[in-house]
Amino acid sequence: MAQTAGRSLQLLSLLQTANRWSGPELAARLGVSLRTLRRDVDTLRELGYPVHASGGRDSTYAFGAGTNLPPLVLDGDQAVAISLALQTSPTTVLGLRDAADQALHTLSQVMPAPLRAQVDATRVTTIRNYWEFSAPPIAPAVLNAVGDAVRRSHLLRLEVLRPDGSRPDPRDPDFTPPVRVEPHHLVLWAGRWYLVAYTPATRDWSIYRVDRLHTHDPTGVPFSRRQLPGDDVATYVMTNHDRGDTPATWQCLGSATLNLPADVVARWAPGGSVIDHLDPTHSRLTLGAWSWAGIAGILATFDTDLTDVEPDEVRAACHSLARRFGHT
């Protein structure tokens, strides 16, 4: 029985590594007869794995897409990892929180008792940290359209929405026509989805906030992937000040000019802030917090001279903090 189970797992692994296998080739790889191979295929089908076969002695076999998720074989660590991932996943896509909870419930129902006990022992309560500055959730259709274009290396036709999520009408003064871009990378950072893309019309790279995109029907037009202008996609996104970001919603909002280049400020500024490039050594940071002192405290973390601090409440908070720290 153990030998048969091991062979079935090996067969399953082989079927998932190629589009189609011939019967004799599979039998040779497994070291069994064609009759035994057919029995092993029937075993996988009984377990719910969709294995398609053509007729005849020289049958071919392929692993097909089923209507249901086939049974999963998980060890304890894998089960706990999936459980924690589903419980702690950020709600950056509309509707996925409920889907994650349902998926965890479904997995728990089909797990053996020992695994279910391990999963139940790692039930957690997640509490939102307001300093995470999460962006508005993205519509699954938009994320799917962008992700599919990245995966296929197909040109993507898109429009950038207003900061409030509305789509400009062609008669509006802020309307810009759709652009065709080469979508290279989809990045999740600080609770925000970003698209790194190259625009052939302008011969330039851009970073788009995915929650501010309106995508058109797939173009089906392929493109050749290019080398990023930076060392890697993570560094490129984190150090780029022009990411389409908008200030997070806070009761206090302020800004200041920092004696630092924009790429340095962009890397360390909290999510939900906006960086403007002024010159090679100066940039302007706009950010929010739950208090004016909170804004002043974040500005202080950059350890540089500040000018043009606005509004008056932020300036007053900076002076107040300076007096407090002077008494320590």
TORVEXNU-879049 format. One line per 2 residues: their letters; for each residue z, x, y of N, C-alpha, C. Coordinates in steps of 0.1 Angstrom, whole numbers, plus 5000, padded with zeros to 4 digits. Atoms other than C-alpha are relative to their C-alpha. Layout:
# TORVEXNU-879049
A	Z/X/Y/Z/X/Y/Z/X/Y | ...
//
This chain:
# TORVEXNU-879049
MA	5000/5008/4988/5000/5000/5000/5000/5009/5013 | 4999/4991/4989/5009/5028/5024/4987/5007/5003
QT	5013/4994/4998/4976/5045/5017/4990/4991/5006 | 5009/5010/4995/4957/5013/5023/5002/4998/5015
AG	4997/5003/4986/4975/5007/5056/4995/5012/5009 | 5004/4988/4992/4969/5043/5068/4985/5000/5001
RS	5014/5000/4999/4932/5040/5059/4995/4989/5010 | 5004/5011/4991/4929/5007/5078/5002/5004/5015
LQ	4998/4995/4986/4944/5024/5109/4989/5010/5003 | 5011/4991/4998/4919/5052/5105/4987/4993/5003
LL	5012/5008/4998/4891/5027/5102/4999/4994/5014 | 5000/5006/4986/4902/5009/5133/4998/5010/5010
SL	5002/4989/4990/4903/5042/5152/4986/5004/5001 | 5014/4996/5000/4868/5051/5141/4991/4989/5007
LQ	5008/5010/4995/4854/5017/5150/5001/4999/5016 | 4998/5001/4985/4868/5020/5186/4994/5013/5007
TA	5006/4988/4994/4851/5054/5191/4985/5000/5001 | 5014/5000/5000/4815/5044/5187/4995/4985/5001
NR	5005/5014/4999/4793/5013/5195/4997/4994/4986 | 5004/5005/5013/4781/5010/5159/5000/5011/4990
WS	5000/4990/5012/4786/5028/5125/4992/4994/4989 | 5006/5005/5012/4765/5026/5094/5011/5000/4989
GP	4991/5001/5011/4783/5016/5062/5002/5013/4993 | 4998/4987/5007/4776/5048/5043/5007/5011/5008
EL	4993/4990/4992/4787/5069/5073/5015/4998/5001 | 4986/5003/5000/4820/5051/5076/5007/5003/4987
AA	4994/4998/5013/4826/5052/5039/5002/5015/4997 | 4998/4985/5002/4820/5090/5039/5011/5005/5008
RL	4989/4995/4992/4844/5095/5068/5013/4997/4994 | 4987/5004/5006/4871/5076/5050/5002/5005/4986
GV	4999/4995/5014/4863/5091/5016/5002/4989/4990 | 4999/5011/5009/4859/5057/4999/4986/4995/4997
SL	5013/5006/5003/4832/5036/4983/4997/4989/5010 | 5004/5010/4991/4812/5010/5001/5008/4987/4997
RT	4992/5012/5003/4831/4983/4982/5014/5000/5006 | 4987/4999/4993/4864/4996/4994/4999/4999/5015
LR	5002/5001/4986/4851/4999/5029/4999/4985/5004 | 5002/5014/4997/4841/4962/5028/5014/4993/4999
RD	4987/5006/5001/4876/4953/5016/5009/5004/5012 | 4992/4996/4989/4892/4973/5044/4995/4993/5013
VD	5005/5008/4988/4869/4956/5070/5006/4986/4999 | 4995/5014/5001/4880/4922/5056/5015/5000/5004
TL	4985/4999/4996/4917/4934/5060/5002/5000/5015 | 4999/5000/4985/4911/4941/5097/4997/4987/5005
RE	5003/5013/4995/4895/4908/5102/5011/4990/4998 | 4989/5009/5002/4924/4890/5086/5012/5002/5010
LG	4989/4997/4990/4947/4908/5111/4996/4996/5014 | 5004/5004/4987/4926/4895/5139/4991/5009/5008
YP	5009/4991/4994/4904/4924/5147/4985/4996/4998 | 5014/5005/5001/4868/4913/5155/4990/5011/4996
VH	5010/4990/5005/4846/4936/5133/4988/4993/4996 | 5013/5006/5002/4810/4926/5133/4992/5009/4990
AS	5008/4993/5010/4787/4936/5104/4986/4994/4998 | 5013/5005/5004/4750/4933/5095/5000/5000/4985
GG	5000/5001/5014/4740/4924/5060/4993/5011/4993 | 5007/4990/5007/4726/4945/5032/5008/5011/4996
RD	4993/4989/5005/4736/4976/5013/5003/5010/5012 | 4999/4991/4989/4731/4997/5045/5006/4993/5012
ST	4994/5008/4989/4753/4974/5066/5005/5010/5012 | 4994/4993/4989/4763/4985/5101/5012/4992/5005
YA	4987/5007/4996/4797/4978/5116/5003/5004/5015 | 4997/4998/4986/4808/4974/5152/5012/4992/5003
FG	4988/5007/4996/4840/4965/5169/4997/4992/5012 | 5004/5009/4989/4834/4934/5190/5011/4995/5008
AG	4990/5006/4991/4852/4917/5218/5004/4986/4994 | 4995/5012/5005/4874/4889/5205/5004/4990/5010
TN	4996/5010/4991/4885/4857/5221/5015/5001/5003 | 4985/4998/4998/4922/4867/5216/5003/5014/4998
LP	4996/4987/5001/4940/4899/5219/5005/5003/4986 | 4996/4998/5014/4943/4913/5183/5015/5006/5000
PL	4986/4995/5001/4978/4923/5170/5001/5014/5004 | 4997/4987/4996/4993/4954/5185/5010/5007/4991
VL	4990/4992/5008/5011/4982/5166/5007/5009/5010 | 4993/4992/4990/5038/4996/5189/5012/5006/4994
DG	4987/4995/5003/5067/5019/5184/5010/4996/5011 | 4990/5004/4991/5100/5015/5202/4998/5005/5014
DQ	5002/4994/4987/5092/5038/5231/4988/4993/5007 | 5011/5007/4995/5058/5021/5236/5004/4986/5005
AV	4996/5014/4996/5073/4986/5236/5009/5000/5012 | 4991/4999/4988/5100/4996/5261/4992/5003/5012
AI	5008/4996/4989/5074/5013/5283/4992/4988/5006 | 5008/5012/4996/5052/4981/5284/5010/4990/5006
SL	4990/5010/4995/5083/4959/5290/5004/5004/5015 | 4996/4996/4987/5094/4980/5320/4989/5000/5010
AL	5012/5000/4991/5059/4983/5334/4997/4986/5005 | 5002/5014/4996/5055/4945/5333/5010/4995/5009
QT	4989/5005/4991/5089/4939/5349/5000/5006/5014 | 4999/4993/4987/5086/4964/5377/4986/5002/5007
SP	5013/4998/4993/5049/4962/5385/5000/4994/5014 | 5000/5005/4987/5043/4957/5422/4991/4988/5001
TT	5008/5012/4998/5029/4923/5433/4990/5002/5011 | 5010/4997/4990/4999/4937/5451/4987/4992/4997
VL	5012/5008/5003/4974/4913/5435/5005/4986/4998 | 4996/5013/5000/4977/4876/5439/5000/4994/4986
GL	4999/5007/5012/4989/4857/5409/5005/5008/4988 | 4997/4991/5011/4998/4887/5387/5015/5000/4996
RD	4986/5000/5004/5035/4883/5389/5003/4991/4989 | 4998/5009/5010/5035/4852/5369/4994/5004/4987
AA	5007/4996/5012/5009/4866/5345/5008/5011/4993 | 4992/4989/5006/5031/4897/5340/5012/4995/4992
DQ	4989/5006/5007/5061/4876/5331/4996/4993/4987 | 5005/5007/5012/5040/4855/5307/4996/5010/4989
AL	5004/4990/5009/5026/4886/5291/5012/5006/4993 | 4988/4995/5006/5061/4900/5285/5006/4990/4990
HT	4995/5010/5009/5072/4867/5270/4992/4999/4987 | 5009/5001/5011/5041/4866/5247/5003/5012/4990
LS	4998/4988/5008/5047/4902/5235/5013/4999/4993 | 4986/5001/5007/5084/4895/5228/5000/4991/4988
QV	5001/5009/5011/5075/4866/5206/4994/5005/4987 | 5007/4995/5012/5053/4886/5183/5006/5013/4995
MP	4994/4987/5004/5075/4918/5181/5009/4998/4988 | 4989/5000/5010/5096/4925/5150/5013/5000/5007
AP	4986/5001/4995/5133/4919/5155/5005/5013/5006 | 4995/4988/4995/5142/4956/5160/4994/5004/5014
LR	5007/4997/4988/5116/4961/5187/5004/4990/5011 | 4996/5010/4990/5125/4928/5204/5014/5003/5006
AQ	4987/4996/4995/5161/4940/5206/5000/5011/5010 | 5002/4989/4991/5150/4972/5223/4995/4995/5013
VD	5006/5005/4988/5129/4953/5248/5011/4991/5008 | 4990/5009/4994/5157/4927/5255/5011/5009/5007
AT	4989/4992/4994/5181/4956/5262/4996/5007/5013 | 5005/4994/4988/5159/4968/5290/4995/4990/5010
RV	5003/5011/4990/5156/4935/5309/5006/5005/5014 | 4996/4996/4987/5159/4943/5346/4997/4990/5011
TT	5003/5008/4989/5161/4925/5379/4995/5009/5011 | 5006/4992/4990/5138/4939/5405/5002/4993/5014
IR	4997/5005/4987/5147/4936/5442/4991/5007/5010 | 5010/4995/4990/5122/4941/5470/5007/5010/5010
NY	4996/4991/4990/5128/4972/5491/4991/4998/5013 | 5008/5003/4988/5117/4963/5526/4994/5012/5007
WE	5006/4988/4995/5110/4999/5534/4987/5004/4993 | 5012/4996/5007/5081/4999/5509/4988/4996/5008
FS	5011/5004/4992/5059/4982/5535/4988/4995/4993 | 5011/5005/5009/5038/4964/5509/4990/4992/5009
AP	5010/5007/4993/5005/4951/5521/4998/4985/4994 | 5002/5014/5006/4994/4914/5516/4993/5001/4987
PI	5006/4999/5013/4984/4908/5480/4985/4998/5001 | 5015/5001/5000/4947/4911/5471/4995/4989/4991
AP	5007/5010/5009/4925/4884/5456/4995/5007/4988 | 5005/4993/5012/4918/4894/5420/4984/5001/5000
AV	5015/4999/5000/4880/4887/5426/4996/5012/5008 | 5003/4988/4991/4879/4913/5454/5003/5013/4992
LN	4997/4988/5007/4897/4939/5433/4991/5002/4988 | 5009/4999/5011/4875/4932/5403/4986/5005/5005
AV	5013/4996/4995/4843/4935/5424/5000/5014/5004 | 4999/4986/4995/4854/4968/5440/5001/5009/4988
GD	4998/4992/5012/4867/4982/5407/4988/5001/4991 | 5012/5000/5008/4836/4972/5388/4989/5009/5006
AV	5010/4991/4993/4813/4989/5414/5004/5014/4999 | 4996/4986/5002/4834/5021/5412/4997/5004/4986
RR	5001/4996/5014/4833/5021/5374/4985/5001/4997 | 5014/5000/5004/4795/5014/5372/4992/5010/5009
SH	5007/4992/4990/4787/5037/5402/4988/4992/5005 | 5010/5008/4994/4768/5009/5418/5003/4998/5015
LL	4998/5002/4986/4763/5004/5456/5007/4987/5002 | 4992/5011/4998/4787/4979/5470/4997/4995/5015
RL	5003/5006/4987/4779/4955/5499/5013/4993/5005 | 4987/5005/4996/4810/4947/5520/5000/4997/5015
EV	4997/5002/4986/4823/4934/5553/5015/5003/5002 | 4986/4998/4997/4856/4944/5569/5006/4988/5008
LR	4994/5012/4994/4879/4915/5578/5009/5005/5012 | 4991/4997/4989/4900/4913/5609/5014/5003/4994
PD	4986/4997/5004/4937/4925/5607/5007/4987/4994 | 4993/5012/5005/4948/4888/5602/4993/4995/4987
GS	5007/5004/5012/4924/4885/5572/4988/4990/5002 | 5012/5009/4998/4898/4862/5589/4987/5008/5001
RP	5013/4994/5000/4861/4869/5587/4992/4997/5012 | 5007/5002/4988/4842/4873/5619/4987/4992/4998
DP	5013/5008/5000/4813/4848/5625/4989/5009/5007 | 5011/4992/4994/4779/4864/5633/4999/4998/5016
RD	5000/5002/4986/4783/4849/5668/5012/5006/5008 | 4989/4994/4993/4816/4865/5675/4998/5014/5005
PD	5003/4987/4994/4817/4896/5697/5005/5012/4991 | 4995/4989/5009/4836/4916/5670/4993/5000/4986
FT	5007/5000/5013/4811/4908/5642/4992/5013/4998 | 5008/4989/5004/4796/4937/5624/4993/4996/4987
PP	5007/5004/5012/4769/4933/5597/5005/5007/4988 | 4996/4993/5012/4776/4941/5561/4994/5014/4998
VR	5005/4986/5003/4773/4977/5550/4999/5002/4985 | 5001/4996/5014/4762/4993/5518/5007/5013/4999
VE	4992/4987/5002/4786/5020/5505/4999/5004/4986 | 4998/4995/5014/4789/5042/5475/5015/5001/4997
PH	4986/5001/5003/4823/5033/5461/5004/5011/4989 | 4997/4989/5009/4838/5065/5445/5014/4999/4994
HL	4987/5000/5005/4875/5059/5441/5008/4988/5005 | 4991/5011/4997/4900/5030/5440/5014/5006/4999
VL	4987/4993/5000/4935/5042/5450/5011/4991/5004 | 4988/5007/4996/4969/5026/5451/5011/5009/5005
WA	4990/4992/4994/4994/5042/5475/5008/4992/5009 | 4990/5006/4991/5025/5030/5492/4998/4984/5000
GR	5001/5015/5001/5019/4994/5480/4987/4995/5006 | 5013/5004/4994/4983/4994/5494/4989/5005/4991
WY	5012/4996/5007/4949/4995/5477/4990/5005/5010 | 5010/4994/4992/4923/5018/5492/4988/5003/4992
LV	5013/4996/5005/4886/5023/5486/4995/5012/5007 | 5006/4988/4995/4872/5058/5491/4985/4999/4998
AY	5014/5002/5001/4835/5054/5498/4992/5008/5009 | 5009/4993/4991/4805/5072/5512/4989/4990/5005
TP	5010/5009/4994/4781/5053/5536/4987/5008/5002 | 5013/4992/4998/4745/5066/5532/4994/4998/5014
AT	5007/5002/4987/4734/5050/5565/5006/5009/5011 | 4994/4991/4990/4759/5071/5585/5003/5014/4995
RD	4997/4987/5007/4762/5100/5560/5014/5005/5003 | 4986/4996/4997/4799/5099/5563/5009/4993/4990
WS	4990/5005/5008/4830/5092/5542/5009/4990/5007 | 4991/5010/4993/4853/5062/5549/5011/4996/4989
IY	4989/5006/5009/4886/5048/5535/5002/4986/5005 | 4998/5014/4997/4889/5010/5534/5012/4994/4993
RV	4989/5008/5006/4919/4988/5529/4994/4989/4992 | 5007/5010/5009/4908/4966/5499/5004/4986/5004
DR	4996/5013/4996/4929/4937/5512/4993/4995/5012 | 5007/5004/4988/4907/4937/5543/4985/5000/4998
LH	5014/4999/5003/4874/4936/5525/4995/4986/4995 | 5008/5012/5005/4849/4907/5519/4988/5006/4993
TH	5011/4994/5008/4826/4917/5490/4989/4990/4998 | 5012/5008/5003/4791/4904/5484/4997/5001/4985
DP	5004/5000/5014/4773/4898/5451/4997/5014/4996 | 5004/4987/5004/4768/4929/5430/4986/5004/5003
TG	5014/4995/4997/4738/4950/5440/4993/5004/4988 | 5007/4995/5012/4731/4965/5406/4993/5013/5003
VP	5007/4988/4996/4718/4996/5425/5009/5012/4997 | 4992/4988/5003/4731/5029/5410/4999/5010/5010
FS	5000/4988/4992/4740/5060/5429/5006/5012/4993 | 4995/4987/5006/4748/5096/5421/5013/5003/5007
RR	4987/4997/4994/4785/5105/5426/4999/5013/5007 | 4999/4989/4991/4793/5130/5453/5013/5007/4999
QL	4987/4992/4999/4819/5157/5458/5008/4995/5012 | 4992/5004/4989/4848/5145/5479/5001/5011/5011
PG	4998/4990/4990/4853/5163/5513/5013/5007/4999 | 4987/4994/5001/4889/5171/5504/5002/5006/4986
DD	4998/4993/5013/4905/5190/5475/5001/4990/4989 | 4999/5011/5010/4914/5158/5456/5001/4987/5007
VA	5000/5013/4994/4914/5121/5462/5013/4996/5006 | 4986/5003/4995/4952/5119/5466/5002/5006/5013
TY	4998/4993/4988/4953/5145/5493/4991/4994/5011 | 5010/5006/4990/4922/5130/5510/5005/4987/5006
VM	4995/5013/4995/4938/5096/5513/5012/5002/5008 | 4987/4998/4993/4973/5107/5523/4999/5007/5013
TN	5001/4992/4988/4961/5131/5550/4990/4994/5010 | 5010/5006/4991/4934/5108/5565/5007/4989/5009
HD	4994/5010/4991/4946/5089/5596/4993/4987/5001 | 5009/5012/4999/4917/5065/5595/4998/4993/4987
RG	5000/5007/5013/4926/5043/5565/4999/4985/5002 | 5001/5014/4998/4921/5009/5581/5014/4993/5000
DT	4986/5006/5001/4959/5004/5582/5003/4992/5013 | 4995/5009/4989/4976/4978/5604/5015/5001/5000
PA	4986/5000/5000/5012/4977/5615/5006/4989/4991 | 4993/5010/5008/5035/4960/5591/5008/4990/5009
TW	4994/5011/4992/5052/4928/5603/5015/5003/5001 | 4986/4997/4997/5086/4938/5619/5004/4993/5013
QC	4996/5006/4987/5107/4923/5646/5000/5011/5011 | 5001/4989/4990/5105/4957/5664/4988/5008/4997
LG	5012/4992/5002/5073/4976/5670/4999/5010/5012 | 5001/4990/4990/5069/5009/5689/4990/5010/4997
SA	5009/4989/5002/5048/5039/5694/5004/5012/5008 | 4997/4988/4992/5049/5075/5706/4989/5010/4997
TL	5009/4989/5002/5026/5105/5710/5008/5012/4994 | 4993/4989/5007/5036/5134/5686/4992/5013/5002
NL	5007/4986/4999/5029/5171/5691/4997/5005/4986 | 5004/4996/5013/5014/5172/5656/4986/4995/4997
PA	5013/5005/5004/4979/5168/5641/5001/4988/4992 | 5000/5013/5007/4969/5135/5627/5002/5000/4985
DV	4999/4999/5015/4966/5147/5591/5014/5002/4996 | 4986/4997/5004/5002/5159/5591/5008/4987/5001
VA	4993/5013/4997/5015/5126/5606/4996/4990/4989 | 5005/5010/5010/4993/5105/5582/5007/5003/4986
RW	4994/4997/5013/5008/5123/5552/5014/4995/4999 | 4986/5003/5000/5044/5116/5561/5004/4987/5007
AP	4996/5013/4994/5043/5084/5581/5002/4989/4990 | 4998/5010/5010/5057/5054/5563/4988/4990/4999
GG	5010/5011/5002/5034/5027/5549/5002/4989/5011 | 4998/5010/4990/5027/5000/5574/5000/5005/5014
SV	5001/4994/4987/5022/5024/5603/4985/5004/5003 | 5014/4997/4996/4990/5034/5622/5001/5013/5008
ID	5001/4987/4993/4980/5069/5633/4987/5001/5007 | 5012/4998/4992/4955/5076/5661/4999/5015/5003
HL	5003/4986/4997/4939/5110/5664/4997/5001/5015 | 5002/4998/4986/4941/5122/5700/4993/5013/5002
DP	5006/4987/5000/4932/5159/5697/5005/5008/4989 | 4996/4992/5012/4936/5187/5672/5015/5002/4998
TH	4985/4997/5002/4973/5191/5679/5009/4988/5004 | 4992/5011/4995/4984/5156/5691/4994/4987/4993
SR	5004/5013/5006/4984/5121/5675/5010/4990/5005 | 4991/5011/4996/4999/5087/5683/5003/4992/4988
LT	4994/5007/5011/5021/5069/5658/5005/4987/5004 | 4995/5014/4997/5026/5031/5659/5007/4995/4987
LG	4992/5004/5012/5053/5018/5635/5010/4989/5004 | 4990/5011/4997/5078/4990/5631/5013/5003/4992
AW	4987/4999/5008/5114/4987/5618/5008/4987/5004 | 4992/5011/4998/5142/4962/5617/5009/5001/5013
SW	4993/4998/4988/5158/4977/5648/4993/5011/5008 | 5005/4990/4991/5148/4999/5678/5005/5014/4996
AG	4994/4987/5005/5171/5026/5665/4993/5004/4987 | 5008/4996/5012/5152/5025/5632/4987/5007/5003
IA	5012/4994/4996/5120/5033/5650/5003/5014/5005 | 4996/4987/4994/5137/5061/5669/5004/5010/4989
GI	4996/4991/5012/5152/5075/5636/4988/5005/4993 | 5012/4996/5007/5118/5076/5619/4992/5010/5008
LA	5007/4990/4992/5102/5094/5649/5007/5013/5000 | 4993/4988/5000/5130/5119/5648/4998/5009/4987
TF	5002/4993/5012/5121/5128/5612/4988/5010/5001 | 5012/4991/4999/5089/5145/5624/5004/5013/5007
DT	4995/4987/4994/5110/5171/5643/4990/5006/5010 | 5009/4994/4990/5086/5175/5672/5002/4993/5013
DL	4999/5006/4987/5083/5167/5709/4993/4986/5000 | 5006/5013/4999/5076/5131/5718/4997/4997/5015
TD	5004/5005/4986/5058/5117/5749/4994/4986/4999 | 5005/5014/5000/5046/5083/5760/5006/4991/4990
VE	4993/5009/5010/5072/5065/5740/5001/4986/5006 | 5001/5014/4996/5068/5028/5742/5006/4991/4989
PD	4996/5005/4987/5083/5002/5748/5013/5006/5005 | 4987/4995/4994/5114/5008/5769/5011/5000/4990
EV	4989/5001/5010/5136/4997/5740/5000/5012/4991 | 5001/4988/5009/5124/5026/5719/5006/5012/5007
RA	4995/4988/4992/5131/5051/5747/5015/4999/5001 | 4985/5002/4999/5166/5036/5752/5007/5003/4987
AC	4994/4997/5013/5172/5039/5714/5001/5015/4998 | 5000/4986/5001/5162/5075/5715/5011/5007/5008
HS	4989/4994/4992/5186/5083/5743/5014/4997/4994 | 4987/5004/5006/5214/5063/5726/5003/5009/4988
LA	4998/4991/5012/5209/5083/5693/5004/5014/5004 | 4997/4986/4995/5209/5116/5713/5015/5001/5004
RR	4986/4999/4996/5243/5107/5728/5009/4999/4988 | 4992/5001/5011/5257/5097/5695/5001/5013/4992
FG	5000/4988/5007/5246/5128/5678/5006/5012/5008 | 4994/4990/4992/5259/5149/5707/5015/5000/4998
HT	4986/5001/5002/5294/5137/5698/5005/5005/4987 | 4996/4996/5014/5293/5150/5662/5004/5015/5000
//
